[in-house]
Amino acid sequence: MLVLNYAHPLTKEQRERIEELAGQKIEQVLEIPVQFDVGQPFLPQVERLIRETERLVGRPKDFWQKAPLLINLPSLNFVAAVLLSYLHGLMGYWPTVIRLRPVEGSTPRRFEVAELINLDEVRQQARQARQG
């Protein structure tokens, strides 16, 4: 499994928890820096981010449809929304994302992996709710 990390670097404990929740080993975590200019349109910046991801992966473009991917989204919600939409277009389905949460009472502030959210399953549940 390949983790595309568009946020803060993941700790050893976070990686172990991801493996536990996913039921498989992480082959690689790609730390992909995200720095957006909020004064500029986001789509061209996401396209550059995707090109940088493909360069770092060093795999053919069809890896978007074939590779077992987990996505750790950037924290800025607008960037995350555009990135998710773009990834959906490349992959043909919604990816699974990592949700982090603060560890209660931690000083200094630490974050733990709360869950893996399969966005494609969320979509299917919403479709069923719409029909029912």
C-alpha positions in Angstrom: 0.0 0.0 0.0 1.2 3.5 -0.9 0.4 6.5 1.3 0.4 9.8 -0.4 0.9 12.3 2.5 0.0 15.9 1.7 0.2 16.9 5.3 2.6 16.8 8.2 5.0 13.8 8.3 3.5 10.7 9.8 5.0 9.3 13.0 5.9 5.7 13.5 2.9 5.2 15.7 0.6 6.7 13.1 2.0 4.4 10.4 1.5 1.4 12.6 -2.1 2.3 13.3 -2.7 2.8 9.6 -1.4 -0.7 8.9 -3.6 -2.1 11.6 -6.7 -0.4 10.3 -5.9 -1.2 6.7 -4.9 -4.8 7.4 -1.9 -4.5 5.2 1.7 -3.2 5.2 2.6 0.3 4.0 5.2 -0.2 1.2 6.0 3.5 1.0 4.9 6.8 2.4 5.5 9.7 0.0 5.8 13.0 1.9 4.6 15.6 -0.7 5.0 19.2 0.4 1.9 21.4 -0.2 2.3 25.1 -0.3 -0.5 27.0 -2.0 -0.8 30.6 -2.9 -4.3 31.5 -1.7 -4.2 34.5 -4.1 -4.1 32.3 -7.1 -6.5 29.7 -8.6 -6.3 26.3 -6.9 -6.8 24.1 -9.9 -3.4 24.8 -11.6 -1.7 24.4 -8.3 -3.4 21.0 -7.7 -2.3 20.0 -11.3 1.3 20.9 -10.3 0.9 18.9 -7.1 -0.3 15.9 -9.1 2.6 16.1 -11.5 5.0 16.3 -8.5 3.3 13.3 -7.0 3.7 11.3 -10.3 7.4 12.4 -10.5 8.0 11.2 -6.9 6.1 7.9 -7.4 8.1 7.2 -10.6 5.4 4.9 -11.9 3.4 5.0 -15.0 0.2 7.1 -15.0 -2.0 4.1 -14.8 -0.9 3.6 -11.2 -3.8 5.9 -10.2 -6.2 3.2 -11.3 -4.2 0.2 -10.0 -2.1 1.1 -6.9 -3.6 0.5 -3.4 -3.5 4.1 -2.2 -4.3 5.9 1.0 -4.4 9.7 1.0 -3.5 12.0 3.9 -5.2 15.2 2.8 -3.8 18.7 3.2 -5.4 20.6 6.0 -6.7 23.5 4.0 -10.2 22.4 3.2 -10.4 24.1 -0.3 -7.2 22.5 -1.4 -8.4 19.1 -0.1 -11.7 19.5 -2.0 -10.0 20.3 -5.3 -7.4 17.6 -4.8 -10.1 15.0 -4.0 -12.0 15.9 -7.1 -8.9 15.7 -9.3 -7.9 12.4 -7.8 -11.4 11.0 -8.5 -11.0 12.0 -12.1 -7.6 10.2 -12.3 -8.6 7.1 -10.3 -12.2 6.7 -11.5 -13.4 6.3 -7.9 -13.2 8.1 -4.5 -10.0 7.3 -2.6 -9.7 6.2 1.0 -8.4 9.0 3.3 -6.7 9.1 6.6 -8.4 11.0 9.4 -6.2 12.2 12.2 -7.5 13.6 15.6 -5.7 15.3 18.5 -4.8 13.1 21.4 -6.9 14.3 24.3 -4.8 16.0 27.0 -1.5 15.7 25.1 1.1 18.4 25.7 2.7 19.2 23.3 -0.2 18.5 20.9 0.0 15.1 19.2 -2.3 13.5 16.7 -3.4 9.9 16.3 -5.0 8.1 13.4 -8.8 8.0 14.1 -10.0 6.1 11.1 -9.6 5.3 7.4 -12.5 6.7 5.5 -13.4 4.9 2.3 -15.0 7.8 0.4 -16.3 5.5 -2.3 -18.2 3.5 0.3 -19.5 6.8 1.7 -20.8 7.7 -1.8 -22.5 4.3 -2.2 -24.2 4.7 1.2 -25.4 8.2 0.2 -26.8 6.8 -3.1 -28.7 4.1 -1.2 -30.1 6.7 1.2 -31.2 8.9 -1.7 -33.1 5.9 -3.3 -34.6 4.7 0.0 
